[in-house]
Structure formats: structure tokens, C-alpha cells
Amino acid sequence: MAICPTIADRYGINLSVEAPKWAFPADTEDVAVADPEFSEQHDHIHYDVMRRLAIEVRFSTSANGHPGDVARLLRQLADVANREMPYEYRLDVSGSDYALVPTRTWNSKGNLEDVLPLLDRKVTISSGTRSIAEHAKLMADELSKQTGLRIGCCQSLVAGVPWGMAEIKFEADHKPAREVLKSLILIEQQANSQASGTHADYDHWVVRCAGTGDPYCFIEVEGKSSSWCP
């Protein structure tokens, strides 16, 4: 569904999106049905993806062509998604940064249940000097132990440049994983600003999850103009 990247990229909104773990078989469809062009381009590949649903959000813009109240627009988006989709999201707001966070999902029997969002979970990372990516992997490993899911983070590439190569001293003592991730993203930005050459500007994240088959979640850091919506 294109609504989140469309809104985020068109209006320059820093929007992170976290998908719920989806475990109800009726929530899925074959990628060849959901995106036949993609399947054809990849040797007619078949695998399950989250079923696509259409939602519509209408909003007004100010004289400069941008939404006058970004938080209100995104709350409206969350409200519509919560009515139309078999999931439920909350909107986290921190200054000019926004995150859609899942709070309810369907279990394998098709019943709605409250969930503890993955990045709400608290993690501890022992003090040490490592690459930023290694600190992020330790965070993911801790989340894997807590949830029993296969969780990965955060080897994204923008223009061929990997995220989190700088080595830093870092620790976290029972902090929400989302705050740890925010800190690592900010530290990476600061490290890149002092380095020679041009580096991609990673400034938000997405979380993709599946609960069928081999349950997993993957946390990806993203650069500008690469926002995603589940």
C-alpha cells in the first residue's frame, strides 16, 4: 500500500512504520496474486505476503501545499487504518518524528489480541566499543531471546553505503529498544557528518514481521524518501 510513502515523501515527513506480527492464514495471499509483475520479474516466485487492503484518507493543505497539522493527519491515517484493517496502531510523536506502532493483531485462530510492540520491549547492551551495526545486532539478539522470534537488524544499504560502520562506545541499561534504535541512528548521523565523503542520511526505520511459517521480524533503518507502510 502506497499511502505512507506517498505522504512521507511528498511532504518530507519523518515517518517510521512498525508492522505487527501476522499469524492468521486468511491475512495472507500469494505474492503472485498481490504483485504479479514482481513475481514474473523474479522467475514467477511464490510466497505468502500480508493481504493488501485499500484505505482512503482525505485532508487539506495550507497555502504552501503542505498539511497544516502533520500530527493530526497521521492520527487520521491511524484511525482510518484501525477501522479498515484487522490490526490496530498508535501514533508516537517526538518533535517532528513520527512512528506508527502496532498494538493489536490477529492470532493464528483469527482472534484479535493486544500485543506488546516489539520495540517497546526493554533491552540491555553491555558497555563496549563496537560498530554501530554490532550494537544494533545485540539489541536484535536480546529481542529474539524475549520473543522467540527470529529478529534481525539493521543491514540496510542506500546507494551502496551500509549503515552503522563507525565504531563507538555504547551501552543501554533496560531501555526500550525503540529509544536504543533512535540513539544509534542519531549517533550514526553524527559520525557521518564528521567523516569524509558522502554518506546516506538514515533517519527512520521500518519493522516487517511474519508469524506464519518461520516467524521473524526484521528491523530496517531507512534513508530519506524511502518510507514504507504495511
TIROTI-846144 format. One record per residue: chain; x, y, z of N, C-alpha, C, CB in turn; residue number from 1; residue in one letter. Coordinates in steps of 0.02 Angstrom, whole numbers. Last residue first. Glycine has a CB too. Layout:
{node A,{X,Y,Z},{X,Y,Z},{X,Y,Z},{X,Y,Z},NUM,A}
...
***
This chain:
{node A,{142,-38,300},{123,-108,296},{56,-117,260},{120,-139,365},230,P}
{node A,{245,78,212},{185,67,252},{164,-5,245},{128,114,230},229,C}
{node A,{395,177,215},{359,117,197},{297,110,240},{403,55,202},228,W}
{node A,{515,294,147},{467,273,197},{423,216,170},{423,332,219},227,S}
{node A,{618,350,78},{611,277,73},{562,251,126},{680,243,82},226,S}
{node A,{660,481,88},{623,461,28},{620,385,21},{655,491,-34},225,S}
{node A,{807,450,185},{754,495,162},{725,469,97},{781,567,154},224,K}
{node A,{833,277,235},{853,345,218},{794,386,197},{906,344,164},223,G}
{node A,{809,163,372},{793,189,306},{819,260,297},{717,187,294},222,E}
{node A,{838,9,451},{846,81,452},{839,105,380},{915,103,483},221,V}
{node A,{732,-124,490},{773,-93,439},{778,-18,452},{745,-106,368},220,E}
{node A,{707,-273,568},{708,-201,580},{756,-171,529},{730,-183,654},219,I}
{node A,{605,-410,547},{667,-378,525},{659,-302,533},{684,-397,453},218,F}
{node A,{547,-556,625},{540,-484,616},{607,-457,592},{516,-448,682},217,C}
{node A,{468,-716,602},{526,-672,603},{502,-599,605},{571,-684,541},216,Y}
{node A,{425,-888,598},{409,-820,621},{472,-777,626},{374,-823,689},215,P}
{node A,{406,-983,468},{462,-970,513},{455,-898,538},{532,-981,477},214,D}
{node A,{236,-990,458},{297,-1023,435},{352,-1016,487},{320,-994,368},213,G}
{node A,{180,-829,516},{167,-895,487},{234,-925,464},{117,-890,428},212,T}
{node A,{210,-704,555},{200,-752,608},{186,-822,582},{145,-731,652},211,G}
{node A,{320,-573,511},{275,-626,490},{270,-675,547},{301,-660,424},210,A}
{node A,{364,-397,491},{358,-459,530},{312,-509,494},{330,-444,601},209,C}
{node A,{465,-256,482},{425,-303,445},{424,-369,483},{453,-313,372},208,R}
{node A,{485,-92,524},{487,-159,552},{439,-202,511},{468,-160,628},207,V}
{node A,{589,46,481},{529,6,470},{539,-61,504},{512,-2,394},206,V}
{node A,{650,211,525},{654,138,522},{587,108,503},{678,109,590},205,W}
{node A,{753,356,489},{694,323,518},{701,248,507},{628,350,485},204,H}
{node A,{870,406,433},{836,446,484},{773,416,513},{820,513,456},203,D}
{node A,{1020,410,347},{970,366,377},{936,404,435},{1002,300,403},202,Y}
{node A,{1088,474,218},{1059,503,278},{1003,457,303},{1033,575,265},201,D}
{node A,{1242,412,152},{1169,414,152},{1144,439,219},{1140,344,136},200,A}
{node A,{1385,517,132},{1352,460,162},{1277,469,158},{1375,451,236},199,H}
{node A,{1529,566,48},{1457,574,54},{1426,510,81},{1427,592,-14},198,T}
{node A,{1686,616,127},{1644,583,78},{1571,594,92},{1660,509,76},197,G}
{node A,{1738,600,298},{1748,624,230},{1703,586,182},{1822,618,208},196,S}
{node A,{1636,627,444},{1677,586,400},{1685,619,332},{1647,516,393},195,A}
{node A,{1547,696,517},{1617,712,530},{1664,673,484},{1635,697,602},194,Q}
{node A,{1426,644,483},{1436,715,471},{1509,736,480},{1392,756,518},193,S}
{node A,{1436,513,527},{1441,526,456},{1453,599,441},{1378,503,420},192,N}
{node A,{1416,533,664},{1479,504,640},{1489,519,566},{1481,429,652},191,A}
{node A,{1284,580,666},{1338,623,690},{1406,599,664},{1338,626,766},190,Q}
{node A,{1216,467,618},{1212,531,581},{1270,576,600},{1145,566,594},189,Q}
{node A,{1246,378,721},{1270,364,653},{1269,427,610},{1229,309,620},188,E}
{node A,{1176,437,825},{1249,432,829},{1279,420,760},{1270,375,878},187,I}
{node A,{1045,419,776},{1072,487,786},{1148,486,789},{1043,517,851},186,L}
{node A,{1037,278,776},{1027,315,714},{1057,385,719},{952,320,696},185,I}
{node A,{1055,254,913},{1104,230,865},{1098,265,798},{1097,154,856},184,L}
{node A,{939,314,966},{1005,338,986},{1058,316,935},{1023,312,1056},183,S}
{node A,{838,236,906},{842,308,892},{912,335,909},{788,346,933},182,K}
{node A,{869,112,968},{875,120,895},{880,194,876},{815,88,860},181,L}
{node A,{838,143,1101},{906,122,1083},{917,132,1009},{917,48,1101},180,V}
{node A,{703,171,1089},{747,225,1109},{820,208,1094},{739,240,1184},179,E}
{node A,{659,42,1053},{648,99,1006},{694,157,1024},{574,122,1008},178,R}
{node A,{685,-34,1164},{725,-45,1104},{717,12,1054},{706,-111,1071},177,A}
{node A,{694,47,1321},{653,24,1265},{695,20,1202},{594,72,1255},176,P}
{node A,{828,-14,1428},{795,41,1392},{750,13,1337},{847,90,1363},175,K}
{node A,{921,-77,1515},{849,-88,1521},{810,-30,1490},{828,-98,1595},174,H}
{node A,{1045,14,1473},{1026,-20,1534},{950,-22,1539},{1057,14,1596},173,D}
{node A,{1168,12,1349},{1097,25,1364},{1077,-17,1424},{1052,10,1303},172,A}
{node A,{1313,88,1275},{1280,40,1320},{1208,60,1329},{1317,36,1388},171,E}
{node A,{1461,117,1178},{1388,123,1189},{1365,71,1239},{1350,115,1122},170,F}
{node A,{1583,186,1077},{1570,156,1142},{1497,169,1159},{1617,184,1199},169,K}
{node A,{1595,145,901},{1580,191,956},{1575,151,1021},{1514,231,943},168,I}
{node A,{1637,144,731},{1644,112,796},{1635,163,852},{1713,76,802},167,E}
{node A,{1532,149,585},{1575,184,634},{1577,146,700},{1551,256,646},166,A}
{node A,{1434,83,513},{1503,58,510},{1549,90,562},{1531,71,441},165,M}
{node A,{1293,102,491},{1320,84,556},{1391,58,556},{1278,34,586},164,G}
{node A,{1242,43,330},{1229,82,391},{1270,56,449},{1154,81,408},163,W}
{node A,{1331,46,174},{1299,12,231},{1291,59,290},{1340,-50,251},162,P}
{node A,{1297,110,18},{1332,126,80},{1297,91,139},{1334,204,91},161,V}
{node A,{1224,94,-98},{1281,50,-87},{1319,62,-23},{1327,56,-143},160,G}
{node A,{1117,181,-87},{1169,197,-135},{1233,157,-121},{1185,271,-134},159,A}
{node A,{1093,110,64},{1068,165,22},{1126,186,-22},{1040,225,65},158,V}
{node A,{1055,-38,148},{1101,-3,103},{1063,52,67},{1134,-52,52},157,L}
{node A,{1042,-112,310},{1013,-81,252},{1068,-46,212},{959,-31,271},156,S}
{node A,{1049,-211,428},{1095,-201,372},{1060,-175,309},{1131,-265,357},155,Q}
{node A,{1027,-222,564},{988,-173,527},{1026,-159,462},{976,-107,569},154,C}
{node A,{927,-351,626},{936,-279,621},{1010,-266,605},{915,-243,688},153,C}
{node A,{807,-483,654},{869,-456,626},{868,-381,625},{879,-483,557},152,G}
{node A,{741,-619,741},{740,-547,731},{809,-524,706},{722,-510,797},151,I}
{node A,{635,-745,760},{698,-732,727},{699,-658,708},{709,-779,664},150,R}
{node A,{557,-754,922},{555,-742,850},{626,-735,824},{514,-678,834},149,L}
{node A,{560,-759,1058},{563,-823,1023},{559,-816,948},{508,-867,1046},148,G}
{node A,{564,-642,1133},{503,-657,1095},{502,-727,1066},{496,-608,1040},147,T}
{node A,{686,-631,1200},{625,-615,1235},{562,-641,1200},{619,-540,1244},146,Q}
{node A,{780,-665,1103},{776,-705,1165},{709,-693,1200},{834,-689,1212},145,K}
{node A,{759,-561,1012},{746,-630,992},{738,-674,1053},{804,-656,948},144,S}
{node A,{803,-452,1086},{732,-456,1069},{714,-527,1047},{715,-406,1013},143,L}
{node A,{940,-481,1087},{903,-478,1150},{828,-484,1138},{919,-412,1188},142,E}
{node A,{968,-470,951},{977,-534,985},{938,-537,1050},{1052,-548,997},141,D}
{node A,{946,-332,933},{902,-381,899},{908,-450,932},{921,-386,825},140,A}
{node A,{1052,-282,1010},{984,-264,1026},{935,-315,997},{967,-193,1000},139,M}
{node A,{1158,-334,937},{1149,-356,1006},{1078,-339,1030},{1201,-322,1052},138,L}
{node A,{1140,-261,819},{1131,-333,818},{1121,-361,889},{1191,-368,785},137,K}
{node A,{1173,-133,864},{1104,-146,841},{1090,-221,840},{1092,-115,772},136,A}
{node A,{1309,-151,887},{1265,-134,944},{1193,-149,926},{1274,-58,962},135,H}
{node A,{1346,-174,754},{1353,-228,804},{1311,-214,865},{1427,-236,824},134,E}
{node A,{1322,-49,697},{1284,-106,673},{1288,-164,722},{1308,-128,604},133,A}
{node A,{1420,27,759},{1350,42,773},{1306,-17,753},{1328,106,737},132,I}
{node A,{1554,-77,819},{1522,-39,766},{1449,-27,786},{1526,-76,697},131,S}
{node A,{1606,-50,990},{1589,-92,934},{1564,-48,877},{1534,-146,954},130,R}
{node A,{1653,-51,1150},{1666,-15,1088},{1657,-64,1030},{1738,16,1087},129,T}
{node A,{1532,-64,1285},{1587,-88,1243},{1594,-45,1182},{1576,-161,1224},128,G}
{node A,{1416,-117,1406},{1460,-65,1381},{1518,-95,1342},{1487,-23,1440},127,S}
{node A,{1280,-222,1353},{1338,-209,1396},{1383,-156,1364},{1378,-274,1409},126,S}
{node A,{1116,-182,1339},{1176,-193,1299},{1236,-175,1342},{1175,-151,1233},125,I}
{node A,{952,-230,1366},{1014,-210,1398},{1072,-229,1352},{1022,-243,1468},124,T}
{node A,{784,-176,1328},{844,-216,1315},{903,-187,1354},{860,-218,1239},123,V}
{node A,{607,-188,1326},{668,-158,1353},{727,-205,1345},{658,-139,1427},122,K}
{node A,{486,-163,1197},{522,-207,1243},{589,-176,1264},{534,-277,1210},121,R}
{node A,{441,-85,1098},{425,-63,1166},{465,-104,1217},{349,-68,1180},120,D}
{node A,{467,-151,982},{516,-102,1003},{499,-67,1069},{526,-50,950},119,L}
{node A,{352,-236,973},{419,-263,977},{468,-213,1006},{443,-284,908},118,L}
{node A,{211,-204,1077},{250,-189,1018},{323,-209,1026},{246,-115,1002},117,P}
{node A,{118,-327,1143},{170,-280,1164},{212,-266,1103},{213,-310,1223},116,L}
{node A,{-53,-336,1091},{16,-358,1086},{61,-304,1116},{36,-372,1013},115,V}
{node A,{-217,-402,1106},{-170,-349,1119},{-99,-377,1116},{-184,-317,1188},114,D}
{node A,{-300,-488,973},{-269,-488,1039},{-221,-429,1045},{-231,-554,1051},113,E}
{node A,{-431,-561,881},{-392,-502,896},{-363,-507,966},{-434,-438,889},112,L}
{node A,{-420,-721,806},{-446,-679,859},{-400,-620,871},{-455,-720,924},111,N}
{node A,{-371,-815,718},{-411,-761,691},{-444,-718,744},{-463,-789,647},110,G}
{node A,{-283,-906,765},{-352,-927,762},{-398,-873,735},{-376,-948,831},109,K}
{node A,{-162,-840,771},{-168,-892,721},{-239,-918,713},{-122,-949,737},108,S}
{node A,{-218,-669,804},{-177,-728,817},{-192,-781,764},{-191,-755,888},107,N}
{node A,{-207,-504,743},{-244,-567,744},{-196,-623,761},{-279,-580,677},106,W}
{node A,{-164,-365,853},{-157,-404,792},{-200,-467,798},{-83,-423,778},105,T}
{node A,{-123,-204,920},{-166,-263,917},{-156,-299,851},{-241,-244,926},104,R}
{node A,{-24,-109,904},{-43,-126,972},{-91,-185,976},{-74,-66,1006},103,T}
{node A,{109,-45,806},{53,-91,812},{40,-110,885},{66,-154,772},102,P}
{node A,{141,124,770},{162,66,811},{103,20,821},{191,89,879},101,V}
{node A,{213,246,676},{152,207,682},{171,140,713},{116,198,613},100,L}
{node A,{299,390,723},{303,318,714},{233,288,723},{353,287,764},99,A}
{node A,{388,542,686},{326,506,698},{337,431,686},{270,532,652},98,Y}
{node A,{467,695,727},{474,624,710},{410,587,729},{536,592,744},97,D}
{node A,{470,820,777},{448,813,707},{456,742,682},{487,861,662},96,S}
{node A,{434,771,937},{454,828,897},{426,822,827},{531,834,895},95,G}
{node A,{369,625,926},{426,652,962},{455,709,920},{481,597,975},94,S}
{node A,{230,522,938},{254,586,913},{312,609,957},{198,639,911},93,V}
{node A,{153,374,886},{201,404,932},{228,468,900},{259,355,949},92,D}
{node A,{-4,310,865},{43,357,836},{87,385,891},{7,414,798},91,L}
{node A,{-51,137,857},{-49,201,892},{2,245,855},{-30,193,969},90,R}
{node A,{-158,22,771},{-96,59,778},{-105,118,825},{-70,83,710},89,Y}
{node A,{-219,-140,741},{-229,-75,773},{-162,-43,786},{-270,-83,839},88,E}
{node A,{-300,-242,616},{-245,-227,661},{-262,-161,695},{-176,-222,623},87,Y}
{node A,{-373,-267,498},{-379,-311,557},{-321,-303,606},{-384,-383,535},86,P}
{node A,{-431,-105,441},{-384,-161,439},{-392,-204,502},{-312,-136,434},85,M}
{node A,{-520,1,458},{-524,-38,397},{-481,-101,397},{-505,4,339},84,E}
{node A,{-493,64,580},{-562,45,563},{-565,-6,506},{-603,106,544},83,R}
{node A,{-357,86,576},{-384,45,631},{-456,23,617},{-381,84,696},82,N}
{node A,{-348,172,466},{-318,105,462},{-347,59,516},{-242,109,469},81,A}
{node A,{-410,284,522},{-440,250,464},{-413,179,458},{-427,290,399},80,V}
{node A,{-319,314,625},{-389,300,641},{-423,262,584},{-427,365,655},79,D}
{node A,{-201,339,554},{-203,283,601},{-275,264,616},{-166,300,666},78,A}
{node A,{-242,456,484},{-221,396,448},{-225,334,492},{-149,404,421},77,L}
{node A,{-263,540,593},{-319,523,549},{-304,460,510},{-335,582,501},76,Q}
{node A,{-133,550,636},{-182,519,681},{-244,498,641},{-202,568,738},75,R}
{node A,{-81,616,527},{-58,548,539},{-104,512,589},{13,548,565},74,L}
{node A,{-148,740,537},{-154,700,477},{-136,627,491},{-110,728,421},73,L}
{node A,{-102,784,661},{-173,771,652},{-184,727,591},{-211,837,645},72,R}
{node A,{34,800,634},{13,751,684},{-60,734,676},{26,779,755},71,A}
{node A,{29,904,538},{53,837,519},{29,785,569},{130,836,515},70,V}
{node A,{-65,1024,489},{-54,990,553},{-36,918,539},{-119,995,599},69,D}
{node A,{-65,1064,356},{-55,1114,408},{-38,1083,476},{-115,1156,415},68,G}
{node A,{25,987,224},{-26,981,277},{-12,1031,333},{-27,909,306},67,P}
{node A,{71,1102,92},{87,1050,140},{32,1045,192},{155,1064,173},66,H}
{node A,{53,1212,9},{41,1146,-19},{56,1088,28},{80,1138,-79},65,G}
{node A,{59,1334,63},{121,1309,34},{114,1238,7},{177,1312,85},64,N}
{node A,{-68,1350,119},{-51,1388,59},{13,1363,25},{-42,1462,76},63,A}
{node A,{-107,1180,172},{-102,1252,182},{-81,1285,116},{-51,1268,238},62,S}
{node A,{-228,1051,133},{-160,1077,138},{-162,1153,146},{-118,1057,75},61,T}
{node A,{-336,923,200},{-324,987,166},{-252,1007,176},{-372,1042,194},60,S}
{node A,{-376,751,162},{-351,804,206},{-339,866,165},{-286,782,244},59,F}
{node A,{-431,583,169},{-438,649,138},{-414,702,187},{-512,663,115},58,R}
{node A,{-386,420,141},{-382,474,189},{-386,540,151},{-316,470,232},57,V}
{node A,{-428,251,121},{-428,318,92},{-428,369,147},{-489,328,45},56,E}
{node A,{-363,87,90},{-393,137,134},{-386,205,101},{-360,136,205},55,I}
{node A,{-361,-83,42},{-362,-13,20},{-395,31,73},{-400,-6,-47},54,A}
{node A,{-246,-212,77},{-311,-181,91},{-307,-108,70},{-331,-188,166},53,L}
{node A,{-163,-365,44},{-169,-293,33},{-240,-270,45},{-148,-274,-38},52,R}
{node A,{-98,-483,157},{-150,-466,109},{-157,-390,104},{-217,-498,130},51,R}
{node A,{75,-513,168},{15,-487,201},{-35,-464,148},{34,-429,248},50,M}
{node A,{125,-657,72},{135,-589,96},{70,-567,130},{154,-540,37},49,V}
{node A,{202,-812,30},{147,-775,61},{168,-706,83},{120,-814,121},48,D}
{node A,{269,-842,-135},{274,-846,-62},{218,-802,-33},{345,-824,-36},47,Y}
{node A,{339,-878,-289},{279,-884,-248},{299,-885,-174},{238,-948,-267},46,H}
{node A,{404,-811,-444},{412,-832,-374},{345,-833,-338},{460,-785,-337},45,I}
{node A,{438,-799,-580},{371,-822,-559},{372,-850,-487},{346,-877,-607},44,H}
{node A,{563,-737,-585},{557,-808,-605},{492,-839,-577},{617,-848,-580},43,D}
{node A,{535,-603,-553},{578,-643,-511},{563,-718,-522},{569,-625,-437},42,H}
{node A,{442,-548,-636},{511,-523,-643},{560,-565,-602},{515,-450,-621},41,Q}
{node A,{328,-610,-586},{352,-627,-653},{424,-606,-663},{308,-593,-706},40,E}
{node A,{315,-546,-462},{325,-618,-466},{354,-639,-533},{260,-655,-453},39,S}
{node A,{292,-413,-504},{352,-430,-464},{367,-504,-470},{342,-410,-390},38,F}
{node A,{169,-432,-569},{227,-406,-606},{292,-423,-570},{221,-330,-616},37,E}
{node A,{82,-475,-468},{101,-522,-521},{162,-498,-562},{43,-532,-568},36,P}
{node A,{57,-456,-318},{100,-416,-362},{126,-461,-419},{160,-386,-322},35,D}
{node A,{-40,-542,-266},{-35,-473,-241},{4,-429,-289},{-1,-472,-172},34,A}
{node A,{-14,-660,-334},{-80,-629,-340},{-76,-556,-320},{-131,-667,-296},33,V}
{node A,{115,-685,-300},{99,-686,-372},{30,-658,-385},{103,-758,-399},32,A}
{node A,{111,-691,-164},{140,-631,-194},{125,-627,-268},{215,-629,-182},31,V}
{node A,{-39,-750,-95},{20,-766,-134},{46,-701,-166},{6,-820,-188},30,D}
{node A,{-87,-683,64},{-101,-702,-5},{-35,-714,-41},{-144,-648,-40},29,E}
{node A,{-155,-679,232},{-102,-684,183},{-129,-698,113},{-52,-738,203},28,T}
{node A,{-249,-687,327},{-219,-621,318},{-169,-620,260},{-185,-598,382},27,D}
{node A,{-282,-817,344},{-325,-778,299},{-299,-708,288},{-395,-775,327},26,A}
{node A,{-188,-861,442},{-179,-878,371},{-221,-837,323},{-194,-950,360},25,P}
{node A,{-123,-755,561},{-186,-784,538},{-181,-798,463},{-246,-737,553},24,F}
{node A,{-11,-687,600},{-9,-759,605},{-72,-794,579},{2,-779,677},23,A}
{node A,{97,-552,599},{34,-578,573},{38,-653,568},{16,-546,505},22,W}
{node A,{159,-430,702},{168,-500,682},{100,-526,659},{196,-543,741},21,K}
{node A,{139,-265,630},{126,-316,681},{149,-384,656},{52,-317,699},20,P}
{node A,{267,-148,578},{214,-196,563},{201,-242,622},{231,-237,500},19,A}
{node A,{298,19,597},{313,-47,625},{253,-93,612},{328,-42,702},18,E}
{node A,{370,158,521},{312,114,525},{333,45,548},{276,110,456},17,V}
{node A,{412,332,532},{431,261,539},{368,220,547},{480,251,600},16,S}
{node A,{430,480,449},{380,432,473},{408,362,473},{316,436,430},15,L}
{node A,{452,637,425},{494,583,450},{449,532,485},{550,610,499},14,N}
{node A,{393,710,277},{377,691,346},{421,632,366},{301,673,353},13,I}
{node A,{389,771,150},{451,773,190},{440,756,263},{482,840,186},12,G}
{node A,{282,757,68},{281,814,114},{342,816,160},{218,812,155},11,Y}
{node A,{312,646,-11},{287,707,-43},{293,768,2},{215,698,-64},10,R}
{node A,{352,549,82},{399,575,33},{376,641,2},{410,524,-21},9,D}
{node A,{235,530,163},{300,546,192},{347,578,142},{333,484,221},8,A}
{node A,{132,500,69},{126,557,115},{195,578,141},{81,538,175},7,I}
{node A,{191,388,4},{167,445,-34},{164,507,11},{98,430,-64},6,T}
{node A,{220,297,105},{275,328,69},{253,389,29},{307,279,24},5,P}
{node A,{78,276,146},{129,304,191},{188,334,153},{154,250,238},4,C}
{node A,{9,226,31},{-12,289,63},{42,318,108},{-74,277,104},3,I}
{node A,{27,111,-42},{73,166,-55},{59,228,-13},{70,184,-127},2,A}
{node A,{42,-59,0},{0,0,0},{44,62,0},{-48,0,61},1,M}
***
